Amino acid sequence: MDLLGLKGLVSMQPERKLPMEIQACDGSMTSVPDKKDSLCQQDDHSPGGEISTYSGPKLPKDIWSHIHSLMPLCDSAHSACVSRTFLRSWRSHPKLIFTEETLGLKQKEDQTSDIAKSFTSRVDRILKNHSGVGVKILKLVIHDHYNVNTCHLNSWLQNTITPGIEEVTLFLPTNYRTDYNLPCSGLLDGRGNSIRYLYLTYCAFRRTFGFDCLRSLTKLHLMKCVSRDELGFLISSSFGLEQLELGSCRELICLKIPFWLERLSCLAVYDCDMLQVIESAAPSLSTFDFFGDPVQLSFGESSKVKSLTLEFSDESNSLSYAITKLPSIVSLLETLTVSSTSEGVNTPIVANKFLHLKYLKIYLAADDDEVDFCCL
């Protein structure tokens, strides 16, 4: 709903001269003033000849906040400039989503430098009028050509990641992958207890202090991030983790999931070139997706994995691997999806079978005519 539509909504009156009533969350009824008391009504006859701006109908605060939260970011910010009611609501606006679309920046070939400056200045102006309190969702999409200084980014994160925030998504520039260290201690110290969803791209984190504060984290997505042992500390400290996705994470050699992550049910690993071993003792892990070079897999004797997707990046024989290795690793498997570019073995030696398999999908390369896939 844009600002004009909202203004019309709060100004509407029935044909009869009866006050319009809106029911608040507590069940009480509140009368909406008639049309002369519209949202941004100005009175040219106020005392002293000064122009005064009406602050809006006397609706409960939670109703104004709810209406404001449903508006697009630009409309929310604009309405805060013309209404004291929305200004108060804006100071605790729950959704801060900063992208080219939400900020009204339309990229043109000859205007990349202007857009870069506009992105930083608009985010700065918006956050200047926001108290940082009440933020539930933060999303930052920063493209390479923005040239955003890391000092600006750290300042934005400090102002927005406050107690009560639930979702944090950072799409950072590619050059940040090696140059930018996420300030974990400053951000998570006492602030991360409420974060449930964390999505990070192109950054590094080196310090382990503060990871134990992510007590509410249920979904963790790391794409093209750099870490050494810190990733293990982060995962091990996220006791409520339910979904974990890792993609193109450098320096990751061994991924170990401890048994105390009792809620972890979904694990996905993509294109981690250095990865050699994946070990999971999570008792509830039921879905596993893997794309990359062959690795050593271990899910424990009591594995409950029932759905598995497998595709090797450069190596062949993913179908042969699935037939010969997986039955002993995931004995309760019910759904298997395998993608194969080529197979070098027509009849692999099979020691075990899938006793519970119900659904099987096999994707084969169209140019591989020398392999007897039916035999496989």
HELIX and SHEET records of a PDB file:
HELIX    1   1 LEU A    3  SER A   11  1                                   9    
HELIX    2   2 LYS A   35  ASP A   37  5                                   3    
HELIX    3   3 PRO A   47  GLY A   49  5                                   3    
HELIX    4   4 LYS A   61  SER A   69  1                                   9    
HELIX    5   5 LEU A   73  VAL A   82  1                                  10    
HELIX    6   6 ARG A   84  TRP A   90  1                                   7    
HELIX    7   7 THR A  112  LYS A  128  1                                  17    
HELIX    8   8 ASP A  144  TYR A  146  5                                   3    
HELIX    9   9 THR A  150  THR A  160  1                                  11    
HELIX   10  10 TYR A  176  ASP A  179  1                                   4    
HELIX   11  11 CYS A  184  LEU A  188  1                                   5    
HELIX   12  12 GLY A  192  SER A  194  5                                   3    
HELIX   13  13 PHE A  211  CYS A  213  5                                   3    
HELIX   14  14 GLU A  230  SER A  237  1                                   8    
HELIX   15  15 SER A  318  THR A  324  1                                   7    
HELIX   16  16 LEU A  326  ILE A  329  1                                   4    
SHEET    1   A 2 MET A  20  GLN A  23  0                                        
SHEET    2   A 2 MET A  29  VAL A  32 -1                                        
SHEET    1   B 2 GLN A  42  ASP A  43  0                                        
SHEET    2   B 2 SER A  52  THR A  53 -1                                        
SHEET    1   C11 LYS A  95  PHE A  98  0                                        
SHEET    2   C11 ILE A 137  VAL A 141  1                                        
SHEET    3   C11 GLU A 167  PHE A 171  1                                        
SHEET    4   C11 TYR A 197  THR A 201  1                                        
SHEET    5   C11 LYS A 219  MET A 223  1                                        
SHEET    6   C11 GLN A 243  GLY A 247  1                                        
SHEET    7   C11 CYS A 266  TYR A 270  1                                        
SHEET    8   C11 THR A 287  GLY A 292  1                                        
SHEET    9   C11 SER A 307  PHE A 312  1                                        
SHEET   10   C11 THR A 335  SER A 340  1                                        
SHEET   11   C11 TYR A 359  LEU A 364  1                                        
SHEET    1   D 3 CYS A 254  ILE A 257  0                                        
SHEET    2   D 3 VAL A 277  SER A 280  1                                        
SHEET    3   D 3 GLN A 296  SER A 298  1                                        
END                                                                             
